[in-house]
């Protein structure tokens, strides 16, 4: 096992003369715009938001201050009509504006809902521009619900193939998997809000690792070394309280009801462990051992540890795994018992693990697909 553990000095600010990594989150199309609005409402910090769309009305009503109208001449601000080809041409028309918006970033997240016109067609163009500028480019996108129809499903798949070629790492959220954890009584509107929440967790799980200084720091260079040109990325977040909290948090982070792949055989892993002043070295060791057992012996494992005085009696773990073959889910440990939850439970983190008697109470996060997310 190859480890990279940075200085354990209690660093609370970037070193003198060292600029923090500049992270930009770009929402493309309607789905991407909804996700960006959710992130802004949540108070996500340390990133710069941009919204890009062919629909002028949506742009005008967004909370995002930085906006680019795609294909103003092509679509007259009326959207792409569900046609990815129109979305692609619209992005090409606005290539100069997109480039100017992206320039100067160290990392760019491109978030979109695949299957429609603008997100499906324009997201790969935006991502390619970013990557061609030498920027670490991460795609965080959704696949449509089955009820949205085969046409959108097929368009989404074609868009994903193009996007995968244009990014360093791609996190794909299959909306249908949300049905496995959300109560049948949850409304259609609430279901799409859940989608936005998971997109938020995907971006925040990575950006927080870079922007929040820790006892053992994980910086942008560490994230880049694991995610650059990695193709598929698996990301999870777990939380535990009580006795054995670190072990249970690690299990939650690598096993999810939304998980379609396993981190078995991952060649690169970033682990960020956050706890209160009572977090011990043994707990850090126990958690990382769980994760180490799931990856290759020569995997590059980067460990970050953060002490947060606002966290009492709890440990939170974020895992990012890359460089593995996609395969069907093969849980490392016994999986958390499945049950449906309400939208309120999903958002509040009130969904508790019942995987072991007398085990600490856990909040189930959601991990997803190529990547899979676990919620905070």
C-alpha positions in Angstrom: 0.0 0.0 0.0 1.4 3.3 -1.0 0.5 6.1 1.3 0.7 9.9 1.0 0.1 11.6 4.3 0.8 15.2 4.5 2.1 17.3 7.5 0.2 16.7 10.7 0.8 20.3 11.8 -2.4 21.9 12.9 -2.7 24.1 9.8 -5.7 26.4 9.8 -4.8 28.6 6.9 -2.9 28.1 3.6 0.8 28.5 3.8 2.2 32.0 3.1 2.5 32.7 -0.6 0.4 29.7 -1.5 -2.9 30.5 -3.2 -5.9 28.3 -2.6 -7.1 26.2 -5.5 -9.7 28.0 -7.6 -12.8 25.8 -8.1 -15.6 26.6 -10.5 -19.0 24.8 -10.6 -20.7 25.1 -14.0 -24.4 24.1 -14.2 -25.3 23.3 -17.8 -29.0 23.2 -18.9 -32.0 22.9 -16.8 -30.9 20.0 -14.5 -27.5 21.6 -14.0 -29.1 24.9 -13.2 -31.3 23.3 -10.6 -28.3 21.7 -9.0 -26.4 25.0 -8.9 -29.4 26.7 -7.3 -29.5 24.0 -4.7 -25.8 24.4 -3.9 -26.2 28.2 -3.6 -29.1 27.7 -1.2 -27.1 25.2 0.9 -24.4 27.8 1.5 -21.7 25.8 -0.3 -18.5 27.9 -0.1 -15.1 28.0 -1.6 -16.3 27.7 -5.2 -17.4 30.0 -8.0 -20.7 29.2 -9.6 -21.6 29.6 -13.3 -24.9 28.8 -15.1 -25.0 28.1 -18.9 -28.3 27.6 -20.7 -30.1 28.1 -24.0 -33.3 29.1 -22.1 -33.1 32.8 -21.3 -36.1 32.6 -18.9 -34.4 30.0 -16.7 -31.2 32.1 -16.8 -33.1 35.2 -15.6 -34.7 33.4 -12.7 -31.6 31.6 -11.4 -29.9 32.5 -8.1 -26.6 32.3 -9.9 -25.0 35.6 -10.6 -22.6 34.4 -13.3 -24.6 33.4 -16.4 -23.9 32.7 -20.1 -26.6 32.4 -22.7 -25.7 29.6 -25.1 -26.7 29.8 -28.7 -28.4 33.2 -28.5 -28.5 33.4 -32.3 -29.3 29.8 -32.8 -32.2 29.4 -30.3 -33.3 33.0 -29.6 -33.3 32.2 -25.9 -36.1 29.6 -26.3 -34.1 26.5 -25.3 -32.9 23.5 -27.3 -36.2 21.7 -27.7 -34.9 18.5 -26.2 -32.4 18.1 -29.1 -28.8 17.5 -28.0 -27.5 18.5 -31.4 -29.0 22.0 -30.8 -27.4 22.1 -27.4 -24.0 21.2 -28.8 -24.2 23.8 -31.6 -25.3 26.4 -29.0 -22.3 25.7 -26.9 -20.0 25.9 -29.9 -21.5 29.3 -30.7 -20.7 30.5 -27.2 -17.2 29.0 -27.1 -15.4 32.3 -26.5 -17.6 33.2 -23.6 -17.3 29.8 -22.1 -13.5 29.9 -22.3 -13.4 33.3 -20.6 -15.6 32.0 -17.8 -13.5 28.9 -17.2 -10.0 30.4 -17.5 -8.0 30.7 -14.3 -9.6 27.7 -12.6 -7.7 24.8 -11.1 -10.7 22.5 -11.0 -14.0 22.6 -12.8 -17.1 20.7 -12.0 -19.5 20.3 -14.9 -23.0 19.3 -13.6 -26.0 18.5 -15.8 -29.0 16.4 -16.2 -28.4 14.0 -19.2 -31.2 13.2 -21.6 -32.5 16.6 -22.6 -31.1 19.0 -25.2 -28.9 21.6 -23.6 -27.3 19.6 -20.8 -26.7 16.5 -23.0 -25.4 18.4 -25.9 -23.5 21.3 -24.3 -21.9 19.7 -21.2 -19.3 17.7 -23.3 -18.4 20.9 -25.1 -18.0 22.9 -21.9 -15.9 20.0 -20.3 -13.7 19.7 -23.4 -12.9 23.5 -23.3 -12.0 23.2 -19.6 -9.8 20.1 -20.1 -8.1 21.6 -23.1 -7.1 24.5 -20.9 -5.3 22.1 -18.6 -7.9 22.3 -15.9 -8.8 19.2 -13.8 -12.3 18.6 -15.1 -14.9 16.5 -13.2 -18.3 15.6 -14.6 -21.2 15.2 -12.0 -24.3 14.3 -13.9 -27.6 12.4 -13.7 -29.2 9.7 -15.9 -33.0 10.2 -16.3 -35.7 8.3 -14.5 -37.1 5.4 -16.6 -40.5 7.1 -16.6 -39.0 9.9 -18.7 -39.0 7.6 -21.7 -36.6 5.6 -23.8 -35.8 8.6 -26.0 -34.3 10.5 -23.1 -32.6 7.4 -21.9 -30.9 6.8 -25.2 -29.9 10.5 -25.6 -28.5 10.4 -22.1 -26.3 7.4 -22.9 -25.0 9.0 -26.0 -24.2 12.2 -24.1 -22.5 10.3 -21.4 -20.2 8.6 -23.9 -19.2 12.0 -25.3 -18.8 13.5 -21.8 -16.6 10.6 -20.6 -14.1 11.4 -23.3 -14.0 15.1 -22.3 -13.5 14.9 -18.5 -10.8 13.6 -16.2 -13.3 11.8 -13.9 -17.1 11.2 -14.3 -19.6 10.8 -11.5 -22.9 9.5 -12.8 -26.1 9.5 -10.7 -28.8 7.1 -12.0 -32.0 8.7 -10.9 -33.8 5.3 -10.8 -31.6 4.2 -7.9 -33.1 6.9 -5.8 -36.3 5.0 -5.9 -34.7 2.3 -3.8 -34.4 4.6 -0.8 -37.1 7.2 -1.2 -40.6 6.4 0.1 -43.3 5.7 -2.5 -45.3 8.6 -1.1 -42.6 11.1 -2.1 -44.0 13.5 -4.7 -42.6 13.9 -8.2 -41.3 17.4 -7.3 -39.6 16.1 -4.1 -38.0 13.3 -6.2 -36.2 15.9 -8.4 -35.2 17.9 -5.3 -33.5 14.7 -4.0 -31.6 14.5 -7.3 -30.3 18.0 -6.7 -29.3 17.1 -3.2 -27.2 14.2 -4.4 -25.5 16.4 -7.0 -24.7 18.8 -4.2 -23.2 16.0 -2.1 -21.1 14.9 -5.0 -19.6 18.3 -5.6 -19.3 19.2 -1.9 -17.6 16.0 -1.0 -14.7 16.8 -3.3 -14.5 20.6 -2.9 -14.6 20.4 0.9 -11.6 18.1 0.9 -9.6 20.9 -0.9 -11.0 24.0 0.6 -11.3 23.1 4.3 -7.8 22.9 6.0 -7.2 20.0 8.4 -4.9 18.4 10.9 -3.7 16.1 8.1 -4.3 18.1 5.0 -5.5 16.9 1.6 -4.8 19.6 -0.9 -5.6 20.1 -4.5 -2.4 18.4 -5.7 -3.5 15.2 -3.9 -6.9 15.3 -5.4 -5.5 15.9 -8.8 -3.0 13.0 -8.5 -5.9 10.6 -7.9 -8.5 12.0 -10.2 -6.7 13.3 -13.3 -7.4 11.1 -16.3 -9.0 8.5 -14.0 -12.2 8.0 -16.1 -14.5 6.5 -13.5 -14.8 7.8 -10.0 -16.6 6.4 -7.0 -17.4 8.8 -4.2 -19.0 8.1 -0.8 -19.7 9.9 2.5 -20.5 8.1 5.7 -21.2 9.3 9.3 -21.2 7.5 12.6 -21.8 8.1 16.3 -21.3 6.1 19.4 -19.0 3.1 20.0 -17.3 1.9 16.8 -18.4 5.0 15.0 -15.3 5.2 12.7 -15.7 1.7 11.5 -19.3 2.1 10.8 -18.8 5.4 9.1 -16.2 3.8 6.8 -18.7 0.9 6.0 -21.4 3.4 5.1 -18.9 5.3 2.9 -18.1 2.3 0.8 -21.5 0.5 0.8 -24.6 2.2 -0.3 -28.1 1.4 -1.3 -27.5 3.5 -4.4 -24.2 1.8 -5.2 -24.0 0.1 -8.5 -20.3 -0.6 -8.4 -17.7 -1.6 -5.7 -14.4 0.1 -4.9 -12.8 -3.3 -4.9 -9.5 -3.0 -6.9 -9.3 0.8 -6.8 -5.8 2.0 -7.6 -6.3 5.5 -6.2 -8.2 6.5 -3.0 -8.6 9.8 -1.1 -9.9 9.4 2.4 -10.9 12.5 4.4 -11.9 11.9 8.1 -13.5 14.6 10.1 -14.3 14.4 13.8 -14.4 16.4 17.0 -11.6 16.9 19.5 -12.3 13.4 20.9 -11.4 11.6 17.6 -8.5 9.2 18.3 -5.6 7.9 16.2 -7.0 4.4 16.7 -10.3 5.5 15.1 -8.5 6.9 12.1 -6.5 3.7 11.8 -9.7 1.5 12.1 -11.5 3.5 9.4 -8.6 3.4 6.9 -8.1 -0.3 7.5 -11.7 -1.0 6.3 -11.0 1.0 3.1 -7.5 -0.4 2.6 -9.0 -4.0 2.5 -11.1 -3.0 -0.5 -8.4 -1.6 -2.8 -5.3 -2.9 -4.5 -2.2 -3.6 -2.4 -0.2 -1.0 -4.3 -3.0 1.6 -4.4 -2.2 5.2 -3.8 -4.0 6.1 -0.6 -4.1 9.7 0.5 -5.4 10.3 4.1 -6.7 13.6 5.4 -7.9 14.2 9.0 -9.7 17.3 10.1 -10.7 18.2 13.7 -13.9 20.2 13.8 -14.8 21.7 17.1 -18.4 21.9 16.0 -18.7 18.2 15.6 -19.5 16.4 18.9 -19.4 12.6 19.3 -19.4 12.0 15.5 -17.1 11.0 12.7 -17.6 11.8 9.1 -15.7 10.1 6.3 -15.4 11.0 2.6 -14.0 8.4 0.2 -13.0 9.1 -3.4 -11.9 6.0 -5.3 -10.6 5.9 -8.9 -8.9 3.6 -11.4 -11.1 0.5 -11.0 -13.1 -1.7 -13.4 -16.8 -1.2 -13.3 -18.7 -4.3 -12.1 -21.8 -5.3 -10.2 -22.0 -4.4 -6.6 -20.0 -6.6 -4.2 -20.2 -5.2 -0.7 -17.1 -5.3 1.3 -19.0 -5.7 4.5 -22.6 -6.7 5.2 -24.7 -4.0 3.6 -26.9 -1.6 5.5 -30.5 -3.0 5.7 -32.6 -1.6 3.0 -35.8 0.4 3.7 -37.6 3.3 2.1 -37.2 6.8 3.6 -39.1 10.0 3.2 -37.7 13.1 1.5 -37.5 14.8 4.9 -35.4 12.0 6.3 -33.2 12.0 3.2 -32.4 15.8 3.5 -32.0 15.8 7.3 -29.8 12.8 7.5 -32.2 11.0 9.8 -32.0 7.7 8.0 -30.4 5.3 10.5 -28.4 2.2 9.8 -29.8 -1.0 11.2 -27.0 -3.3 10.0 -25.9 -4.5 13.5 -27.5 -4.6 16.9 -26.0 -2.1 19.3 -24.1 -0.5 16.5 -23.8 3.3 16.5 -26.6 5.3 14.9 -25.6 6.1 11.3 -26.8 8.6 8.8 -27.0 6.9 5.4 -25.4 8.9 2.7 -25.9 8.0 -0.9 -23.1 6.9 -3.2 -23.8 6.4 -6.7 -22.8 4.6 -9.9 -19.6 4.9 -11.7 -19.4 7.0 -9.0 -21.9 6.8 -6.4 -22.6 9.2 -3.7 -23.3 8.9 -0.1 -25.0 11.8 1.5 -24.0 13.9 4.4 
